[in-house]
Amino acid sequence: MADNKYITQTRENGSVLIAEEVLVNIISLAVAEVEGAELSGKPGINWGKGIKLTIDDESRVSVKCYINVAYDQSVVTIAANVQENVTTALESMAGVTVLGVDISVVGVARK
């Protein structure tokens, strides 16, 4: 990701630009809030955090998170909780439209 993208929101008194890195940080914190989930941090994925973020021409976002799930937790439940938390965080904090949050469970982590 050599070139930094921005979400642009036009307001009455001017524009607000939100950097892609800010959205990635919001996603990272939202995943960390879900008990039993952690980002995988796979190299080669955007920002090295296990997050792939796509911004379309209308400033809508699509997210893919690569996560590990705690050994004693339900994979399906944790993935659904991550989807909901990431969507809610992006919509409430950045005011963006979230097209989708895809979760790839790539590992199991010990507590």
N, C-alpha and C positions, 0 to 999 in steps of 0.2 A: 504494500500500500504506500507507494511513494507519494502519490498526490492525495492530500487531505480533502475530503468532501465535507460539505456543510449542508445542514438542513436550513432552509431559509423560510422565515415566517414574516410576512408583511403585517405590520401593525399600523394603527392610525398615525403614530408619531415617528414612524421609521421602520426599519427591518431588524429582526433578530436573527443572527447566524449562530447555529449550534454546531460545533465541530464534531466530526465522526468519532473522535477520541472520547468526547464527553458521553456520547451514546454508548460506546463500548464500556466505559466506566460505570454507567448506570446499570447496564446489563450484568456486569461482573458483580456488582453489589447486590443486585436482585437475586442472582443465583446463590450467592453466599448466604442470603437470608433463609433459604430453604434448607431445613434440617435434613441431613442425609444426602445432600448433593454438593459436589464440588466441581469446578471447571477442570478439564483434563490438562489444559496447558500444552496441548500438542503443538510442536514446532510446525511452522508453515501455515498455521491457521492465523487469521487476522489478529494482529497485536500479540501473538504468541500466548494468548490466554484461553484458547479453545473457543473463540467466538468468531463467527463469520457474519459480517453485517453488509447488507446490500441496500443502497438508497436509490430509488427510481427517480425519474425526471419530475415527478410531482411531490418529491420529498416524503414519500412513504417508505417504510423500512420493512425488510425481511431479515430475520435473524436465524442463525443456526448455531446452536450451542452443543459442544462436545463435553459430556460430563461423566464423572464417576459417581456411582451410587454406593452408599454405605451397605455393607454386607447384609445386615439384618432388615433392610428396608424393601418395600415393594417398588420395583423398577417403574411400573406403570404409574403408580401414585406419585412418586417423586418427579417423574418427567412431567406429568400434568401440573403439579404444583409449580415447577420451574416455568412452564409455559405461561401460566396465569400470572405469576409474580413478575416476570419479565415484561409481559404485555402491559400490566397495570403500571409498572414503574415508568416505562417509556411514555405511555399516554399521559400520565399525571405529571411527571417531572419535565418532559420535553415537549409535550403537546403534539406528538407525532402520531400519524396513523400507522398502526402495525398491521401489515398484511398477513404475517404468520410468524410463528416461532417454532422451528423444527428442532427436535432434541435427538441427538445421537448419544446413546449410552455406550461408552467405549471401555468402561472398566468398572471393577468393584473395588471399593476402598475399605480398609479396616478403620474402625473408629479410633 
